[in-house]
Amino acid sequence: MPPRGEWTTWALLGGRGAGKTRAGAEWIRSLVDRNLAGRIALVGETLGDVREVMIEGASGLTSLAGTNRPRYETSRKRLLWPNGAVAQAFSASEPESLRGPQFDAAWADEVAKWRYAEAAWDMLQFGLRLGARPRQVVTTTPRPVPIVKRLLSDEATVITRASTYANRANLADAFFRSVITRYEGTRLGRQELDAELIEDNPDALWSREMIDATRVARAPDLVRIVVAVDPPATSGPNADECGIVVAGMTESGSAYVIDDRSMGGLTPLTWASRAAKAYRDHRADRIIAESNQGGEMVSTIMRQVMPQASIRLVRATRGKWVRAEPVAALYERGLVSHVGSLARLEDQMCDFVPGMGKSPDRLDALVWALTDLMLGTEAGAPKVRRL
């Protein structure tokens, strides 16, 4: 439970499976049971996250409720307790939805991966104005993003850290055998397991400062959009991530990274369908798919789910760093902007050191997309421009 004393924000930084969701839910439940909060905001990355994790998840508000058990009103996206307390669900992807309502308590989950974190957080603060002492809890895995740094530097914030190991008794043995063994002691493991705030790797090709310098809230009109796909070598629940990144280019030649649909544990048909949906959602012009892991099978699978799409297969014949360096140079020149926050993609970018570590799938897809849009041919190859 949160420490005692004068504070406005309790920031609970936790590793994967550290029980931070349960702590957030128990704090809200405690306020409601003692009639200390009657109007509550529940803010997650999406409305689906709020319902499936914060409300109805294994450690959510309905699962942990005692006799004062709330019911979820789907049509109005709110949770109602028998004693009259009400919690409204909000998506951080729609900051304007927080404009207007007011609260005496709030729970914000996984703020480090909110796409429009600064805007959503500011709107939440404006609404936290009821009662004698409005308070909020933030439960998140730490990332060195501006919103997390802002919270940690605020004198009104108290900080609690919880590692994955602290919740060992409630986690599956298979999780520890596979995940802990693989990531323990690594930079990513220190962030995702030990809840440390890990700054950028100084040897990486990208930095958060570089990305933040050109970040925008929305993209301008784009004359060309591509969906780049980096398929995994295997399929099923234990498969690596399939990198799926959407980027576009303006008439003036600037590029905008507008979406990251990457996901792990997918079958070939599932990741192909996911890429096809990104193609349709963004009205893309072409799908760029790396064929190293599947050859023509990649094209065949894509044709099953998107027979009319323009598909171009690309093959990596040179090292990743050779392909990535010209793309990093585009960022250094201010020619590439990210639309909102693409947290997991940016984590890979700011930790990628040529020749070291595992091949990052999201970064691979990003490199293919921007290479196709801005470099024309394989990065590093000679080019001829007609005058």
TORNUTOR-6307 format. One record per residue (C-alpha): residue in one letter; x, y, z. Coordinates in pm, whole numbers, padded with zeros to 5 digits, always signed. Example, Ala and Ser with C-alpha at 12.3 -4.5 7.8 and 13.67 -1.06 7.14 Angstrom:
A+01230-00450+00780 S+01367-00106+00714 
//
This chain:
M+00000+00000+00000 P+00113+00361-00053 P+00332+00526+00211 R+00184+00772+00455 G+00245+01145+00442 E+00174+01440+00218 W+00166+01340-00146 T-00051+01380-00453 T+00083+01106-00678 W+00194+00757-00580 A+00417+00620-00855 L+00449+00244-00831 L+00729+00133-01064 G+00716-00241-01112 G+00869-00513-01322 R+00670-00757-01532 G+00444-00962-01305 A+00543-00760-00999 G+00184-00716-00882 K+00159-00345-00956 T-00190-00383-01109 R-00311-00552-00793 A-00163-00273-00581 G-00342-00008-00788 A-00673-00193-00768 E-00641-00247-00393 W-00570+00120-00334 I-00880+00226-00528 R-01089-00037-00349 S-00963+00085-00012 L-01066+00443-00089 V-01411+00333-00202 D-01469+00101+00095 R-01384+00385+00337 N-01599+00634+00143 L-01292+00848+00068 A-01351+00859-00307 G-01676+00886-00498 R-01568+00998-00847 I-01273+00805-00989 A-01088+00808-01323 L-00943+00482-01458 V-00701+00560-01741 G-00522+00299-01952 E-00355+00298-02291 T-00686+00190-02450 L-01040+00132-02326 G-00979-00239-02382 D-00683-00226-02143 V-00891-00049-01880 R-01163-00312-01892 E-00952-00625-01942 V-00669-00538-01703 M-00777-00272-01454 I-01141-00376-01412 E-01193-00739-01509 G-00837-00874-01506 A-00711-01133-01260 S-00587-00850-01036 G-00854-00600-01139 L-01115-00416-00939 T-01398-00667-00981 S-01175-00966-00909 L-01047-00823-00580 A-01379-00683-00458 G-01526-00799-00130 T-01885-00746-00022 N-01884-00399-00181 R-01856-00553-00529 P-01888-00315-00828 R-02058-00386-01159 Y-01938-00265-01495 E-02184-00070-01708 T-02059-00136-02060 S-02272+00120-02242 R-02145+00408-02028 K-01794+00272-01965 R-01818+00306-01591 L-01788+00095-01278 L-02060+00131-01013 W-02023+00035-00646 P-02320-00037-00416 N-02219+00254-00190 G-02258+00501-00479 A-01894+00540-00589 V-01842+00564-00965 A-01527+00502-01171 Q-01515+00612-01536 A-01295+00439-01794 F-01080+00653-02024 S-00838+00581-02305 A-00509+00771-02292 S-00512+00754-02672 E-00802+01004-02661 P-00680+01282-02428 E-00976+01507-02510 S-01213+01254-02351 L-01069+01362-02015 R-01168+01722-02077 G-01472+01811-01865 P-01518+01528-01609 Q-01389+01582-01255 F-01264+01337-00993 D-01136+01298-00640 A-00912+00999-00722 A-00748+00844-01028 W-00558+00535-01131 A-00331+00561-01437 D-00188+00232-01562 E+00126+00185-01775 V+00175+00554-01851 A+00521+00483-01994 K+00361+00334-02305 W+00079+00586-02354 R+00102+00719-02707 Y-00009+01072-02617 A+00118+01062-02261 E+00180+01432-02197 A-00159+01544-02331 A-00353+01269-02151 W-00171+01330-01823 D-00232+01706-01836 M-00605+01659-01903 L-00625+01416-01611 Q-00462+01668-01377 F-00715+01937-01471 G-00997+01700-01375 L-00849+01587-01043 R-01015+01862-00841 L-01288+01717-00617 G-01276+01665-00243 A-01040+01788+00025 R-00743+01585-00096 P-00756+01445-00451 R-00492+01180-00517 Q-00380+00941-00787 V-00178+00625-00829 V+00040+00550-01131 T+00134+00188-01196 T+00391+00136-01470 T+00700-00041-01589 P+00960+00237-01600 R+01093+00368-01928 P+01314+00678-01968 V+01037+00871-02141 P+00949+01235-02060 I+00628+01160-01866 V+00803+00917-01630 K+01095+01153-01573 R+00848+01433-01507 L+00665+01227-01245 L+00980+01116-01069 S+01112+01472-01044 D+00786+01609-00897 E+00811+01680-00524 A+00447+01578-00481 T+00524+01224-00604 V+00618+00936-00376 I+00788+00640-00542 T+00767+00269-00468 R+00959+00007-00664 A+00866-00359-00695 S+01071-00615-00884 T+00939-00925-01055 Y+01119-01135-00796 A+00907-00986-00516 N+00601-01162-00662 R+00778-01492-00732 A+00524-01703-00539 N+00238-01598-00769 L+00414-01647-01103 A+00439-01961-01314 D+00763-02159-01301 A+00772-02163-01681 F+00782-01782-01679 F+01091-01782-01463 R+01261-02058-01660 S+01211-01890-01997 V+01193-01516-01932 I+01414-01469-01628 T+01692-01688-01763 R+01690-01502-02094 Y+01681-01144-01968 E+01828-01148-01617 G+02122-00910-01593 T+02061-00744-01933 R+01966-00379-01980 L+01615-00483-02082 G+01593-00718-01784 R+01692-00444-01542 Q+01406-00234-01679 E+01139-00502-01723 L+01224-00721-01422 D+01401-00499-01167 A+01196-00183-01241 E+01507+00029-01293 L+01489+00343-01503 I+01754+00267-01765 E+01880+00559-01969 D+01968+00530-02338 N+02264+00318-02435 P+02533+00576-02520 D+02659+00351-02801 A+02319+00314-02967 L+02248+00459-03312 W+01944+00650-03179 S+01871+00851-02865 R+01539+00962-02716 E+01654+01322-02745 M+01694+01272-03120 I+01346+01119-03151 D+01179+01374-02922 A+01323+01665-03121 T+01093+01599-03417 R+00800+01421-03250 V+00453+01541-03359 A+00098+01483-03239 R-00033+01403-03588 A+00108+01358-03935 P+00046+01603-04221 D-00088+01489-04557 L+00119+01196-04680 V+00171+01119-05047 R+00290+00762-04988 I+00244+00512-04705 V+00403+00170-04662 V+00361-00114-04413 A+00688-00296-04343 V+00682-00652-04209 D+00970-00843-04050 P+00831-01199-04006 P+00952-01424-03722 A+01149-01740-03796 T+00905-01956-03595 S+00534-01949-03514 G+00308-02011-03217 P+00295-01887-02856 N+00674-01879-02813 A+00752-01713-03146 D+00956-01393-03163 E+00780-01069-03243 C+00666-01000-03595 G+00775-00645-03670 I+00495-00445-03835 V+00564-00073-03875 V+00371+00185-04079 A+00544+00495-04218 G+00464+00761-04474 M+00629+01041-04668 T+00521+01396-04750 E+00556+01567-05085 S+00851+01763-04947 G+01040+01443-04865 S+00999+01418-04486 A+00897+01085-04331 Y+00655+01010-04047 V+00641+00686-03849 I+00270+00660-03779 D+00204+00316-03627 D+00363+00010-03471 R+00149-00305-03490 S+00427-00547-03394 M+00338-00845-03175 G+00489-01174-03064 G+00352-01527-03041 L+00163-01516-03371 T+00105-01779-03636 P+00193-01686-03997 L-00173-01637-04089 T-00228-01418-03781 W+00066-01185-03841 A-00026-01162-04209 S-00381-01064-04115 R-00246-00809-03870 A-00026-00655-04139 A-00317-00654-04385 K-00534-00470-04132 A-00263-00206-04090 Y-00252-00176-04470 R-00626-00115-04485 D-00648+00107-04177 H-00384+00346-04308 R-00478+00314-04676 A-00120+00219-04752 D+00030+00196-05099 R+00251-00106-05046 I+00355-00383-04808 I+00730-00434-04772 A+00807-00782-04636 E+01145-00930-04553 S+01175-01276-04710 N+01489-01407-04538 Q+01291-01622-04294 G+01031-01762-04532 G+01111-01681-04893 E+00811-01694-05124 M+00602-01836-04837 V+00581-01481-04700 S+00427-01353-05021 T+00194-01654-05044 I+00059-01598-04693 M+00014-01225-04752 R-00175-01295-05075 Q-00419-01516-04885 V-00534-01230-04664 M-00475-00935-04899 P-00486-01055-05260 Q-00513-00704-05408 A-00230-00545-05210 S+00095-00431-05367 I+00360-00649-05201 R+00734-00614-05240 L+00968-00876-05096 V+01307-00757-04974 R+01603-00968-04870 A+01872-00871-04622 T+02208-00941-04784 R+02409-00711-04557 G+02442-00672-04182 K+02166-00498-03990 W+02393-00213-03885 V+02484-00142-04250 R+02113-00103-04326 A+02033+00082-04003 E+02305+00348-04011 P+02171+00542-04315 V+01826+00541-04152 A+01971+00672-03825 A+02135+00947-04029 L+01792+01053-04154 Y+01687+01105-03791 E+02001+01305-03719 R+01912+01537-04008 G+01560+01587-03869 L+01393+01420-04167 V+01194+01159-03970 S+00922+01227-03712 H+00731+00991-03485 V+00358+01050-03449 G+00289+01025-03078 S+00489+00782-02865 L+00583+00440-03004 A+00731+00320-02677 R+00842-00036-02750 L+00982+00053-03091 E+01172+00345-02940 D+01309+00119-02665 Q+01463-00103-02932 M+01599+00192-03126 C+01767+00351-02824 D+01923+00022-02715 F+02046-00102-03054 V+02424-00117-03077 P+02560-00258-03405 G+02698-00607-03361 M+02558-00661-03012 G+02250-00835-02874 K+01945-00991-03031 S+01809-00871-03362 P+01526-00625-03281 D+01219-00705-03493 R+01038-00371-03464 L+01357-00187-03559 D+01403-00418-03858 A+01057-00328-03987 L+01123+00043-03930 V+01447+00026-04130 W+01275-00150-04421 A+00992+00105-04425 L+01214+00413-04424 T+01461+00258-04667 D+01180+00203-04916 L+01038+00552-04866 M+01354+00761-04851 L+01655+00569-04969 G+01502+00403-05272 T+01734+00107-05291 E+01906-00099-05028 A+02070+00129-04775 G+02432+00187-04853 A+02408+00093-05221 P+02518+00346-05481 K+02242+00558-05633 V+02213+00769-05949 R+01997+01079-05955 R+01889+01223-06290 L+01953+01597-06314 
//
